[in-house]
Amino acid sequence: MDPTTSSRRGFLRHAAGGLVISASLTAPETVQAQSQTPDSPTGSVLRTRGQLSSDGRTFLESERAVPVAGRADVLVCGGGPAGIGAALSAARAGAKVQLLEVAGCLGGVWTAGLLTKILDTENKTGIMKELLGEFMMRGGAVARKTKGTVYDPEIAKLVLEELCVAAGVQIQLHTRLVGTVLDERNRVAAVLTESKSGRQAWLADRFVDCSGDGDLAAHAGCRFDVGTGADCACQPMSMLALLTGVEPEAIQPFVRETGSEAKRRLLKLMEENGIMPTYRAPTLRHLHSGVYSLMTNHEYGVSAFDAGAITEATLRARREIHEIVAGMRKLGGPWKELSVVATAEQIGVREGRRIRGRFAITAEGLAEGLRHEEAVCRATFPIDVHALDGSGNKEISKSFKQGGLKPYDIPYPSLVAADVDGLLMAGRCISGDFIAHSSYRVTGNSVPMGEAAGLAAAVSLRKGVQPHELNWNDIKEDVSVRQ
Ligand SMILES: Cc1cc2nc3c(=O)[nH]c(=O)nc-3n(C[C@H](O)[C@H](O)[C@H](O)COP(=O)(O)OP(=O)(O)OC[C@H]3O[C@@H](n4cnc5c(N)ncnc54)[C@H](O)[C@@H]3O)c2cc1C
């Protein structure tokens, strides 16, 4: 399909003795390359060999022959809102798509994160509109009333799986990307994953990083930025939960959809009863038939790249949710049966890496209402920086809002990696600064970004050029000619 395929074969030949992720890591002993064969008994594994360094601080792992698990035209890492947009659009444009997702469901923060509210959807078309329609049609009265923007995470899981399967997307869940391989022309050629299937290699001609944290791009060696820059302070993480057991009529004034005053009422009620949530704008939403979602937690200063710190934050957050619910149950009345249905499997991560692209969206762009000839969508959501630490009001850092915001464009080049070829990004890891990210990160923008990146991946492959060699208007034109 792609004129570059012969070179990919060259890369494969080069890598035939075992994929070398980092040439600088010399194995202490080169063991006979092992591989699983069709005769290997069920449950057999690729054994690890290597040597502990003399200071006991590192383990030097020996080379292993990693099986190639799949070959695709377009590989999408991460099945969150951006990854869904990317996988669906690439597959519908005729590409063979592989979607890799570490969670046990598709949807990212929408499902594993129990988000329940999709922001910045008003002016969106395409896949975002289609998904809202599905969430609305298959959901209950609240989903219908809110045009699908308040949705049931369980319905979302099913809808996303069904749409991806119908589009022919190959999905592998429970699979984490742990490495990226470049060929000799600085193009992404393969990724490595770890899962119950062990370590696996996946080949593709184009890659879209929708991991939220920019994992694929970081492993490819792309430059990136984190947090505010100076001291890397990041937005807090938050765990969400589903609750039940309340008297709907009586608690209506505390439900977010009745207006922003609801948050203040809920905080007042909590504080008057000695409950001090770490997030000072507690948000209660009615989802359907007696089920509510609650966001009332902030975890400050947690790195998105430190599994130990994320674990500690997760345990703290889950304990806080249960303590708050137990505390509110003691209020009696409409709250006396309040209980937790579920806490999120994945704590919500607002910020990871912002990968350097060929255009960066900045606070200045937001202030002036950036117009760009290669706009993939227009964002309208306000600057939304949650408090960076537990001091102050523990809600929003208003100081970052000073420059203001007018509706602005998200340009195609901000989705194209600057440092390697064959790689696009979508969702919260695209190219922009700290303040701009706080606005464009919401999921009503992530889906159209993914849709654009997936389409660009498929069209660039069809045209035999790299994504950065295409103009967004050429991509749209190519699609309309074929329709
Ligand atoms: C607490 C909280 C509240 C928010 N509130 C709202 C709101 O009300 N409305 C709204 O629209 N937005 C909201 N946002 C913002 C929004 O959730 C994110 O910016 C959005 O999820 C971005 O979508 P994404 O697809 O880029 O990332 P994600 O939703 O984070 O999806 C990334 C996916 O990639 C997977 N993944 C990550 N790393 C790997 C890897 N190495 N290998 C394989 N898979 C991987 C993850 O499991 C996940 O499924 C909120 C965010 C948080 C944290």
The ligand as a Gaussian input file, in Angstrom:
#p B3LYP/6-31G(d) Opt

LIG

0 1
 C      -11.461000      14.134000      37.006000
 C      -11.634000      14.621000      35.616000
 C      -12.783000      15.283000      35.262000
 C      -12.975000      15.705000      33.962000
 N      -14.160000      16.271000      33.639000
 C      -14.492000      16.361000      32.330000
 C      -15.846000      16.581000      31.946000
 O      -16.733000      16.769000      32.778000
 N      -16.131000      16.550000      30.625000
 C      -15.176000      16.351000      29.663000
 O      -15.517000      16.329000      28.487000
 N      -13.877000      16.182000      30.000000
 C      -13.514000      16.144000      31.307000
 N      -12.221000      15.880000      31.681000
 C      -11.117000      15.941000      30.695000
 C      -11.014000      14.714000      29.895000
 O      -11.393000      13.619000      30.652000
 C       -9.658000      14.348000      29.309000
 O       -8.908000      15.399000      28.954000
 C       -9.958000      13.361000      28.175000
 O      -10.161000      12.104000      28.780000
 C       -8.978000      13.277000      27.103000
 O       -9.301000      12.145000      26.289000
 P       -8.152000      11.204000      25.829000
 O       -8.763000      10.189000      24.944000
 O       -7.036000      12.034000      25.337000
 O       -7.578000      10.532000      27.173000
 P       -8.132000       9.389000      28.128000
 O       -9.575000       9.477000      28.361000
 O       -7.245000       9.481000      29.330000
 O       -7.854000       8.050000      27.326000
 C       -6.554000       7.512000      27.181000
 C       -6.685000       6.011000      27.002000
 O       -5.406000       5.449000      26.734000
 C       -5.199000       4.308000      27.551000
 N       -3.761000       4.208000      27.761000
 C       -2.965000       5.072000      28.442000
 N       -1.686000       4.678000      28.380000
 C       -1.671000       3.533000      27.639000
 C       -0.637000       2.656000      27.233000
 N        0.645000       2.872000      27.554000
 N       -0.969000       1.564000      26.502000
 C       -2.272000       1.316000      26.160000
 N       -3.298000       2.129000      26.525000
 C       -2.990000       3.226000      27.250000
 C       -5.984000       4.615000      28.811000
 O       -6.307000       3.437000      29.513000
 C       -7.205000       5.318000      28.251000
 O       -8.228000       4.431000      27.896000
 C      -11.974000      15.488000      32.985000
 C      -10.806000      14.845000      33.341000
 C      -10.629000      14.400000      34.628000
 C       -9.370000      13.680000      34.968000

